[in-house]
Amino acid sequence: MKRLVECVPNFSEGRDMAVIDRITARIAAVDGVELLDVDPGAATNRTVVTFVGEPEAVIEAAVEAGRAAAELIDMRGHSGEHPRFGAMDVCPLVPVAGLTMEETVPYAHELARRLGEEVGLSIYCYENAAKRPDRRNLATVRAGEYEGLPDRMASGDHTPDYGPKTFQPRTGATAVGAREFLVAYNVNLNTTSVRRANEIASRVREQGYYEREGDEPWGEIVKDAQGKAVRTPGRLKHVKGIGWFIEEYGIAQISMNLTNITATPVHEAFDAVVEEAASRGVRVTGSELVGLIPLSAMRAAGRHYLLKQRRSTGVSDAELIKIAIKSMGLDELGPFDPAKRIIEYAIRPAGKRLVDLTLRQFVEETASESVAPGGGSVAAALGAMGAALGTMVANLTSHKRSFEERWETYSEWAERGKRCHDEMLELIDRDTDSFNAIMAAGRLPKGTAEEERIRAEAMEEATLGAIAVPFRTIEVAVEALEVCKAMAELGNPASASDAGVGALCARAAARGAHLNVRINVPSLADPAKGEDFVRRGAELVARTEELERETLALVEANL
């Protein structure tokens, strides 16, 4: 798997687009990185940039961006709503694919070293890259902001990890880290009151709020027997938040960083703010995403709001994303383009993908003199159509009044069907990719014994891939047939024929994929591996034929 690291530097300039453009141009000029998003904010006077690539290229681009920020931004005249202490304020690395957090940390340290030694920035390492336990939290590292930095550095207990040890008036300091995927997320309020916004923020953020006498904002802070202020935790784990007023929109916002969206999803944070705001007579009007968000988070949000409506969640990703956008008002302050704001879509490889062709184009491409797509890709396409038909019956049935009491059951079947057709769609291109890998291995040089050995290993690996992909198509086809059978039995009788056609497609997909397994097996150097694939594949195909017979019998009973 290709190693991908995301870098999300924040720069203390959000108003002068000429400066922002010059910084991002340095990033875009580095080979091997893709600039995904540039999000400037006038009120915060801050720009969040997102780019991705192999670790080495990302480090190079981040160093160039830091160099540009040092040249173009003077912190002595900076002001803005967001906490900050440097020209390149923060620069975290986030593992995206092909490497772990533990493998990402050394890259963060290398980036920190180069920014300190080559650019002359004072660097503090935070989160998973922290050199000291007390520097894991960014808020602790940045406490006092730029204005407090001279005294903190002079005190001797805030010495940078890399770079100049004395205060740099022009550039301030930079926090370099390695962290999990962070979602920067703002919720819009129908008020201009920063006080009300901060009250709401204090109730939802993990840090919570200080207890006060009489539970009034102006009351004295309650202290325990040791004289320590008593703090009540907020509702949401792994959430940092403040309230502020955004002049360009004329509204107050709850600005949050969600540092673990598995523990606290975006939709949960939104709902919590809605509830806390309503209890104070404030209405949430929408929300705003800063930077990018994983597809899984948007899917989860779409499912959450569909469940609240008692509707099936086994719908397309496009529908889930649309529901999420509208439910959380992500398009209130500007368009929300999934192709640019969802990380998996933004980093999707350039070039023609079979699944992005129209049906006519796919058929004509298959019919052309090109050897790919071939039978394996077509088998996966058939499987996707079969699974989609089973999913359709589940979705239609769940929405029919006479079946409404069991809508959750049909929603679960629709989810299973969706997982099947989503994976089958991926297998369409993976099958063609595996064939291309065999072709590429065959073109490797074989003039020497060493070259012959390397070529033979590459051919064996590519052949195994060309077997494993259609074998997976067979496995998924079994589950798709289970969905079709269940819908022939439990679904709306008026849609029984659709479940039957789905079963026919899925069974054909399995048999076709097994042919592709068998035709590649003789090319393996290890016959035992090939025999195992053929045997297990035959057993699965037999199971699909059994499920097809059972499904068609149920369909016939409804005709």
C-alpha positions as CSV (number, residue, x, y, z in Angstrom):
1,M,0.0,0.0,0.0
2,K,1.2,3.5,-0.8
3,R,2.3,5.4,2.3
4,L,0.3,8.6,2.6
5,V,0.7,11.4,5.2
6,E,-1.6,14.4,5.5
7,C,-0.1,17.7,6.7
8,V,-2.3,20.5,8.0
9,P,-0.2,23.6,8.7
10,N,-2.0,26.7,10.1
11,F,-0.6,30.1,9.1
12,S,-1.3,33.3,11.0
13,E,-2.6,35.1,7.9
14,G,-6.2,34.9,6.6
15,R,-6.8,38.3,5.0
16,D,-4.0,38.9,2.5
17,M,-4.6,36.4,-0.3
18,A,-1.3,37.4,-2.1
19,V,0.6,36.1,1.0
20,I,-1.5,32.9,1.2
21,D,-1.1,32.2,-2.5
22,R,2.7,32.6,-2.3
23,I,2.9,30.1,0.7
24,T,0.6,27.5,-1.0
25,A,2.5,27.9,-4.3
26,R,5.7,26.7,-2.5
27,I,3.7,23.6,-1.3
28,A,2.2,22.9,-4.7
29,A,5.6,23.1,-6.4
30,V,7.0,20.1,-4.5
31,D,6.7,16.9,-6.6
32,G,4.8,14.1,-4.9
33,V,2.3,16.2,-2.9
34,E,-1.2,17.2,-3.6
35,L,-2.6,20.4,-2.3
36,L,-6.1,19.5,-1.2
37,D,-7.6,22.5,0.6
38,V,-6.8,26.2,1.5
39,D,-9.2,27.6,4.0
40,P,-8.6,31.3,5.0
41,G,-10.6,33.1,7.6
42,A,-10.7,36.9,7.9
43,A,-12.0,37.1,11.4
44,T,-9.4,34.6,12.7
45,N,-6.7,36.0,10.4
46,R,-5.6,32.4,9.9
47,T,-5.4,30.0,7.0
48,V,-5.7,26.2,7.4
49,V,-3.9,24.4,4.5
50,T,-4.2,20.6,3.8
51,F,-1.9,18.6,1.6
52,V,-1.1,14.9,1.3
53,G,1.7,12.7,-0.1
54,E,4.5,10.3,0.7
55,P,6.2,11.3,4.0
56,E,9.4,12.5,2.4
57,A,7.7,14.8,-0.1
58,V,5.3,16.1,2.6
59,I,8.2,17.0,4.8
60,E,9.9,18.9,2.0
61,A,6.7,20.8,1.2
62,A,6.2,21.7,4.9
63,V,9.7,23.0,5.2
64,E,9.2,25.2,2.1
65,A,5.9,26.4,3.5
66,G,7.6,27.3,6.8
67,R,10.3,29.1,5.0
68,A,7.7,31.1,3.0
69,A,5.8,32.0,6.2
70,A,9.0,33.2,7.9
71,E,9.6,35.5,5.0
72,L,6.1,36.8,4.5
73,I,4.4,36.9,7.9
74,D,5.4,39.3,10.7
75,M,3.7,38.3,14.0
76,R,4.4,41.7,15.5
77,G,1.3,43.1,13.8
78,H,-0.9,40.1,13.9
79,S,-4.4,40.0,15.6
80,G,-7.2,37.5,15.2
81,E,-9.9,35.6,17.0
82,H,-8.0,32.3,17.1
83,P,-5.3,31.4,19.6
84,R,-1.9,31.5,18.0
85,F,1.8,32.0,18.8
86,G,3.6,31.8,15.5
87,A,3.7,32.7,11.8
88,M,3.5,29.0,10.9
89,D,1.5,28.3,14.0
90,V,1.0,24.6,14.0
91,C,2.1,21.9,11.6
92,P,0.8,18.4,12.4
93,L,1.4,15.2,10.4
94,V,-1.5,12.7,10.2
95,P,-1.1,9.1,9.0
96,V,-3.6,8.4,6.2
97,A,-2.6,5.1,4.6
98,G,0.2,2.6,4.7
99,L,1.9,3.6,7.9
100,T,1.1,3.7,11.6
101,M,1.2,6.5,14.2
102,E,4.4,5.0,15.6
103,E,5.9,5.2,12.1
104,T,4.7,8.8,11.7
105,V,6.3,10.2,14.8
106,P,9.9,10.0,13.5
107,Y,8.8,11.9,10.4
108,A,7.4,14.7,12.6
109,H,10.7,14.9,14.5
110,E,12.6,15.1,11.2
111,L,10.2,17.9,10.1
112,A,10.7,19.7,13.4
113,R,14.5,19.4,13.2
114,R,14.6,20.8,9.6
115,L,12.2,23.7,10.4
116,G,14.4,24.6,13.4
117,E,17.8,24.2,11.7
118,E,17.1,25.2,8.1
119,V,14.3,27.8,8.6
120,G,15.2,29.2,12.0
121,L,11.8,28.6,13.7
122,S,11.5,27.8,17.4
123,I,9.8,24.4,17.4
124,Y,7.8,22.7,20.1
125,C,6.7,19.1,19.5
126,Y,3.2,18.1,20.7
127,E,0.6,15.3,20.7
128,N,2.2,11.9,19.8
129,A,5.5,13.6,18.8
130,A,5.9,15.4,22.2
131,K,9.4,15.2,23.6
132,R,8.0,15.9,27.1
133,P,4.7,14.5,28.6
134,D,3.6,18.0,29.6
135,R,3.7,19.1,25.9
136,R,1.2,16.6,24.5
137,N,-1.7,19.2,24.7
138,L,-1.4,22.0,22.1
139,A,-3.3,24.3,24.4
140,T,-0.6,23.9,27.1
141,V,2.2,24.5,24.6
142,R,0.5,27.6,23.2
143,A,-0.7,29.0,26.5
144,G,-0.2,32.8,26.7
145,E,-0.1,32.9,22.9
146,Y,2.4,35.1,21.0
147,E,2.2,37.9,23.6
148,G,3.2,35.6,26.4
149,L,5.9,33.8,24.6
150,P,8.8,36.1,25.5
151,D,8.3,35.7,29.2
152,R,7.7,31.9,29.0
153,M,10.9,31.4,27.0
154,A,12.9,33.6,29.3
155,S,11.7,31.7,32.3
156,G,13.7,28.6,31.3
157,D,10.9,26.1,31.6
158,H,9.6,26.6,28.0
159,T,12.7,25.9,26.0
160,P,11.9,24.8,22.4
161,D,12.7,21.3,21.3
162,Y,14.4,22.5,18.1
163,G,15.6,25.8,16.6
164,P,16.3,29.1,18.3
165,K,16.0,29.0,22.1
166,T,15.3,32.8,22.4
167,F,12.2,34.6,21.4
168,Q,11.9,35.4,17.7
169,P,9.7,38.5,17.4
170,R,8.9,38.1,13.7
171,T,8.1,34.4,13.6
172,G,7.1,33.5,17.2
173,A,7.1,29.7,17.6
174,T,5.7,26.7,15.8
175,A,4.1,23.5,17.2
176,V,4.9,20.4,15.1
177,G,3.1,17.2,16.0
178,A,1.9,13.8,14.9
179,R,-1.8,13.2,15.6
180,E,-4.9,11.3,14.6
181,F,-7.3,12.8,12.2
182,L,-8.6,16.0,13.7
183,V,-11.8,17.7,12.5
184,A,-12.0,21.4,12.9
185,Y,-15.7,22.2,13.2
186,N,-17.7,25.3,13.9
187,V,-21.4,25.5,14.8
188,N,-23.3,28.6,13.9
189,L,-25.7,30.4,16.3
190,N,-28.5,32.9,15.8
191,T,-26.9,35.2,18.3
192,T,-24.1,37.7,18.5
193,S,-23.4,37.0,22.2
194,V,-19.9,35.6,22.7
195,R,-20.8,35.1,26.4
196,R,-23.7,32.8,25.5
197,A,-21.5,31.0,22.9
198,N,-18.8,30.4,25.5
199,E,-21.4,29.1,28.0
200,I,-22.5,26.6,25.4
201,A,-18.9,25.7,24.5
202,S,-18.0,25.1,28.1
203,R,-20.9,22.6,28.5
204,V,-19.9,20.5,25.5
205,R,-16.1,20.5,25.6
206,E,-14.3,17.8,27.5
207,Q,-12.5,20.4,29.8
208,G,-15.9,21.6,30.9
209,Y,-16.4,24.7,33.1
210,Y,-15.7,26.1,36.6
211,E,-18.5,25.8,39.1
212,R,-19.8,29.2,40.3
213,E,-21.8,30.3,43.3
214,G,-25.5,30.3,42.4
215,D,-24.7,28.7,39.1
216,E,-24.6,32.2,37.5
217,P,-21.9,33.4,35.1
218,W,-21.1,36.3,37.4
219,G,-20.9,34.2,40.5
220,E,-17.7,33.5,42.4
221,I,-15.8,30.3,41.4
222,V,-16.4,27.5,43.8
223,K,-13.3,26.1,45.5
224,D,-12.7,22.8,47.2
225,A,-11.2,22.2,50.7
226,Q,-7.7,22.6,49.3
227,G,-8.6,25.9,47.7
228,K,-8.6,24.5,44.2
229,A,-11.2,25.7,41.7
230,V,-13.9,23.1,41.1
231,R,-14.4,22.2,37.4
232,T,-17.3,20.1,36.0
233,P,-16.4,18.1,32.9
234,G,-18.3,18.8,29.7
235,R,-20.5,16.3,27.7
236,L,-18.1,15.4,25.0
237,K,-14.8,13.4,25.2
238,H,-11.9,14.5,23.0
239,V,-13.5,17.8,22.2
240,K,-11.9,21.3,22.6
241,G,-14.2,24.3,22.2
242,I,-14.6,28.0,22.6
243,G,-17.2,30.6,21.6
244,W,-16.4,33.5,19.4
245,F,-18.0,36.2,17.2
246,I,-17.3,36.1,13.4
247,E,-17.6,39.6,12.1
248,E,-17.7,38.6,8.4
249,Y,-20.8,36.5,9.0
250,G,-22.3,38.6,11.8
251,I,-22.8,35.6,14.1
252,A,-21.4,33.8,17.1
253,Q,-20.0,30.3,16.7
254,I,-19.0,27.4,18.8
255,S,-15.5,26.5,17.4
256,M,-14.5,23.0,18.2
257,N,-11.6,20.6,17.5
258,L,-12.7,17.0,17.5
259,T,-9.5,15.0,18.2
260,N,-11.1,11.5,18.2
261,I,-14.1,11.3,15.9
262,T,-14.6,7.6,16.7
263,A,-15.2,8.5,20.3
264,T,-17.2,11.7,19.6
265,P,-18.5,11.8,16.0
266,V,-19.2,15.2,14.3
267,H,-23.0,14.6,14.4
268,E,-22.9,13.9,18.2
269,A,-21.0,17.2,18.7
270,F,-23.6,19.1,16.6
271,D,-26.6,17.6,18.4
272,A,-25.0,18.4,21.8
273,V,-24.6,22.1,20.8
274,V,-28.2,22.1,19.5
275,E,-29.5,20.9,22.9
276,E,-27.3,23.2,25.0
277,A,-28.1,26.2,22.8
278,A,-31.9,25.5,22.9
279,S,-31.8,25.4,26.7
280,R,-30.5,29.0,26.6
281,G,-32.9,30.3,24.0
282,V,-30.4,30.2,21.2
283,R,-30.9,28.4,17.9
284,V,-28.3,26.6,15.9
285,T,-28.6,27.7,12.2
286,G,-26.0,25.5,10.6
287,S,-22.3,24.5,10.9
288,E,-19.0,24.9,9.1
289,L,-16.2,22.4,8.4
290,V,-12.7,23.8,8.3
291,G,-10.4,21.6,6.1
292,L,-11.3,18.1,5.2
293,I,-13.3,15.2,6.8
294,P,-13.1,11.4,6.4
295,L,-15.8,9.7,4.4
296,S,-16.6,7.5,7.4
297,A,-17.6,10.5,9.4
298,M,-20.1,11.8,6.8
299,R,-21.5,8.3,6.4
300,A,-22.0,8.0,10.1
301,A,-23.7,11.3,10.3
302,G,-26.0,10.5,7.4
303,R,-27.0,7.2,9.0
304,H,-27.6,8.9,12.3
305,Y,-30.1,11.4,10.9
306,L,-31.8,8.8,8.8
307,L,-32.3,6.6,11.9
308,K,-33.9,9.6,13.7
309,Q,-36.3,9.7,10.8
310,R,-37.0,6.0,11.0
311,R,-35.7,5.5,7.5
312,S,-33.5,2.8,6.0
313,T,-29.8,3.6,6.2
314,G,-28.8,1.2,3.4
315,V,-28.7,4.0,0.8
316,S,-25.8,5.3,-1.4
317,D,-22.9,7.2,0.0
318,A,-24.1,10.2,-2.1
319,E,-27.5,10.1,-0.3
320,L,-25.9,9.7,3.1
321,I,-23.6,12.7,2.4
322,K,-26.5,14.8,1.3
323,I,-28.5,14.0,4.4
324,A,-25.5,14.8,6.6
325,I,-24.9,18.2,4.9
326,K,-28.6,19.2,5.2
327,S,-29.0,17.9,8.7
328,M,-26.0,19.8,10.1
329,G,-26.4,22.8,7.8
330,L,-22.8,22.4,6.4
331,D,-23.7,24.5,3.4
332,E,-25.1,27.5,5.3
333,L,-22.0,29.7,5.0
334,G,-20.9,28.4,1.6
335,P,-21.1,25.4,-0.8
336,F,-20.0,22.1,0.6
337,D,-18.4,20.2,-2.3
338,P,-17.9,16.5,-1.3
339,A,-15.2,16.1,-4.0
340,K,-13.1,18.7,-2.3
341,R,-14.1,18.4,1.4
342,I,-14.0,14.6,1.9
343,I,-10.5,13.3,2.1
344,E,-11.0,10.0,0.3
345,Y,-12.5,11.8,-2.7
346,A,-9.9,14.6,-2.7
347,I,-7.0,12.2,-2.9
348,R,-8.6,9.8,-5.4
349,P,-6.0,9.0,-8.0
350,A,-6.3,10.9,-11.2
351,G,-7.1,9.1,-14.4
352,K,-10.0,7.0,-15.8
353,R,-11.6,4.6,-13.4
354,L,-14.0,2.0,-14.8
355,V,-16.6,2.7,-12.1
356,D,-16.8,6.3,-13.1
357,L,-17.7,5.5,-16.7
358,T,-21.3,5.6,-17.9
359,L,-23.0,2.2,-18.5
360,R,-22.7,2.7,-22.2
361,Q,-19.0,3.7,-21.9
362,F,-18.3,0.6,-19.7
363,V,-19.9,-1.7,-22.2
364,E,-18.1,-0.1,-25.2
365,E,-14.8,-0.2,-23.3
366,T,-15.3,-3.9,-22.6
367,A,-16.2,-4.6,-26.2
368,S,-13.1,-2.8,-27.6
369,E,-9.8,-4.4,-28.6
370,S,-8.4,-3.6,-25.2
371,V,-7.7,-6.7,-23.1
372,A,-9.0,-4.9,-19.9
373,P,-11.6,-4.7,-18.5
374,G,-12.2,-8.4,-18.9
375,G,-14.3,-11.2,-17.4
376,G,-13.2,-10.5,-13.8
377,S,-14.3,-6.8,-13.9
378,V,-17.6,-7.7,-15.6
379,A,-18.3,-10.4,-13.0
380,A,-17.8,-7.9,-10.3
381,A,-20.1,-5.5,-12.1
382,L,-22.8,-8.2,-12.3
383,G,-22.3,-8.8,-8.6
384,A,-22.7,-5.1,-7.8
385,M,-26.0,-5.0,-9.8
386,G,-27.3,-8.1,-8.0
387,A,-26.4,-6.7,-4.6
388,A,-28.0,-3.4,-5.5
389,L,-31.3,-5.1,-6.5
390,G,-31.4,-6.9,-3.1
391,T,-30.7,-3.5,-1.4
392,M,-33.4,-1.8,-3.4
393,V,-36.1,-4.3,-2.3
394,A,-35.0,-3.8,1.4
395,N,-35.1,0.0,1.0
396,L,-38.5,0.0,-0.7
397,T,-40.0,-2.4,1.8
398,S,-38.7,-0.4,4.8
399,H,-40.5,2.7,3.5
400,K,-43.8,1.0,2.8
401,R,-46.5,1.7,5.4
402,S,-47.6,-1.9,5.8
403,F,-44.0,-2.9,6.8
404,E,-43.2,0.1,8.9
405,E,-43.2,-1.7,12.2
406,R,-40.2,-3.8,11.0
407,W,-38.3,-0.9,9.2
408,E,-35.2,-1.5,11.3
409,T,-34.9,-5.1,10.1
410,Y,-35.1,-4.0,6.5
411,S,-32.6,-1.2,7.1
412,E,-30.1,-3.8,8.5
413,W,-30.6,-5.9,5.3
414,A,-30.2,-2.8,3.2
415,E,-26.9,-2.0,5.0
416,R,-25.6,-5.5,4.2
417,G,-26.6,-5.2,0.6
418,K,-24.9,-1.8,0.4
419,R,-21.7,-3.1,1.8
420,C,-21.8,-5.8,-0.9
421,H,-22.3,-3.5,-3.9
422,D,-19.9,-0.9,-2.6
423,E,-17.1,-3.6,-2.4
424,M,-18.1,-5.1,-5.8
425,L,-17.7,-1.7,-7.4
426,E,-14.2,-1.5,-5.9
427,L,-13.4,-5.0,-7.3
428,I,-14.3,-3.8,-10.8
429,D,-11.2,-1.7,-10.9
430,R,-9.1,-3.9,-8.7
431,D,-9.5,-6.8,-11.1
432,T,-8.2,-4.7,-14.0
433,D,-5.4,-3.3,-11.8
434,S,-4.3,-6.9,-11.0
435,F,-4.2,-7.7,-14.7
436,N,-2.1,-4.6,-15.4
437,A,0.3,-5.7,-12.6
438,I,0.9,-9.0,-14.3
439,M,1.6,-7.1,-17.6
440,A,4.0,-4.8,-15.7
441,A,5.9,-7.7,-14.1
442,G,6.2,-9.4,-17.4
443,R,8.0,-6.3,-18.8
444,L,10.7,-6.3,-16.1
445,P,14.2,-7.0,-17.4
446,K,15.6,-10.6,-17.2
447,G,19.1,-10.2,-18.6
448,T,20.9,-11.4,-15.4
449,A,20.2,-14.0,-12.8
450,E,19.3,-11.3,-10.2
451,E,17.0,-9.6,-12.7
452,E,15.4,-13.0,-13.4
453,R,14.8,-13.6,-9.7
454,I,13.2,-10.2,-9.2
455,R,11.0,-10.7,-12.2
456,A,9.9,-14.1,-11.1
457,E,9.0,-12.8,-7.6
458,A,7.0,-9.9,-9.1
459,M,5.2,-12.3,-11.4
460,E,4.3,-14.6,-8.6
461,E,3.0,-11.7,-6.4
462,A,1.0,-10.2,-9.3
463,T,-0.5,-13.6,-10.2
464,L,-1.6,-14.1,-6.6
465,G,-3.3,-10.7,-6.8
466,A,-5.0,-11.7,-10.0
467,I,-6.4,-14.7,-8.2
468,A,-7.2,-13.1,-4.8
469,V,-9.4,-10.3,-6.4
470,P,-11.9,-12.6,-8.2
471,F,-11.9,-15.0,-5.2
472,R,-13.0,-12.0,-3.1
473,T,-15.8,-11.4,-5.7
474,I,-17.0,-14.9,-5.1
475,E,-17.1,-14.4,-1.3
476,V,-19.0,-11.1,-1.6
477,A,-21.4,-12.7,-4.1
478,V,-22.4,-15.3,-1.4
479,E,-23.4,-12.5,1.0
480,A,-25.2,-10.6,-1.8
481,L,-27.3,-13.8,-2.5
482,E,-28.1,-14.1,1.2
483,V,-29.6,-10.5,1.0
484,C,-31.6,-11.4,-2.1
485,K,-32.9,-14.6,-0.6
486,A,-34.0,-12.7,2.6
487,M,-35.8,-10.1,0.5
488,A,-37.5,-12.7,-1.6
489,E,-38.8,-14.2,1.6
490,L,-39.4,-11.1,3.8
491,G,-39.6,-8.2,1.4
492,N,-42.6,-6.7,-0.4
493,P,-44.1,-9.4,-2.6
494,A,-44.5,-6.9,-5.4
495,S,-40.7,-6.7,-5.6
496,A,-40.0,-10.4,-5.5
497,S,-38.9,-10.5,-9.2
498,D,-36.3,-7.9,-8.4
499,A,-34.9,-10.1,-5.7
500,G,-34.8,-13.0,-8.2
501,V,-32.9,-11.0,-10.8
502,G,-30.5,-9.9,-8.1
503,A,-29.9,-13.6,-7.2
504,L,-29.3,-14.5,-10.9
505,C,-26.7,-11.7,-11.2
506,A,-24.9,-12.6,-8.0
507,R,-24.7,-16.3,-8.9
508,A,-23.4,-15.4,-12.4
509,A,-20.8,-13.1,-10.7
510,A,-19.6,-16.0,-8.5
511,R,-19.3,-18.5,-11.4
512,G,-17.6,-16.0,-13.7
513,A,-15.1,-14.9,-11.0
514,H,-14.3,-18.6,-10.3
515,L,-13.4,-19.0,-14.0
516,N,-10.9,-16.1,-13.5
517,V,-9.4,-17.8,-10.5
518,R,-8.9,-21.0,-12.4
519,I,-7.4,-19.5,-15.5
520,N,-4.7,-17.8,-13.4
521,V,-3.8,-20.7,-11.1
522,P,-1.5,-22.6,-13.6
523,S,0.8,-19.5,-13.7
524,L,1.6,-19.9,-10.0
525,A,5.0,-21.3,-9.1
526,D,3.4,-22.9,-6.0
527,P,0.7,-25.4,-7.2
528,A,-0.6,-26.0,-3.6
529,K,-1.7,-22.4,-3.3
530,G,-3.5,-22.6,-6.6
531,E,-5.3,-25.9,-5.7
532,D,-6.5,-24.3,-2.4
533,F,-8.0,-21.3,-4.2
534,V,-9.8,-23.5,-6.8
535,R,-11.1,-25.9,-4.1
536,R,-12.4,-23.2,-1.8
537,G,-13.8,-21.3,-4.7
538,A,-15.7,-24.3,-5.9
539,E,-17.3,-24.7,-2.5
540,L,-18.4,-21.1,-2.5
541,V,-19.8,-21.3,-6.0
542,A,-21.8,-24.4,-4.9
543,R,-23.2,-22.4,-2.0
544,T,-24.3,-19.6,-4.4
545,E,-26.1,-22.1,-6.6
546,E,-27.9,-23.4,-3.6
547,L,-28.9,-19.9,-2.5
548,E,-30.0,-19.1,-6.1
549,R,-32.4,-22.1,-6.2
550,E,-33.9,-21.3,-2.8
551,T,-34.3,-17.6,-3.8
552,L,-36.0,-18.5,-7.1
553,A,-38.4,-20.9,-5.4
554,L,-39.5,-18.1,-3.1
555,V,-39.9,-15.8,-6.0
556,E,-42.0,-18.3,-7.9
557,A,-44.3,-18.6,-5.0
558,N,-45.0,-14.8,-5.3
559,L,-45.6,-14.7,-9.0
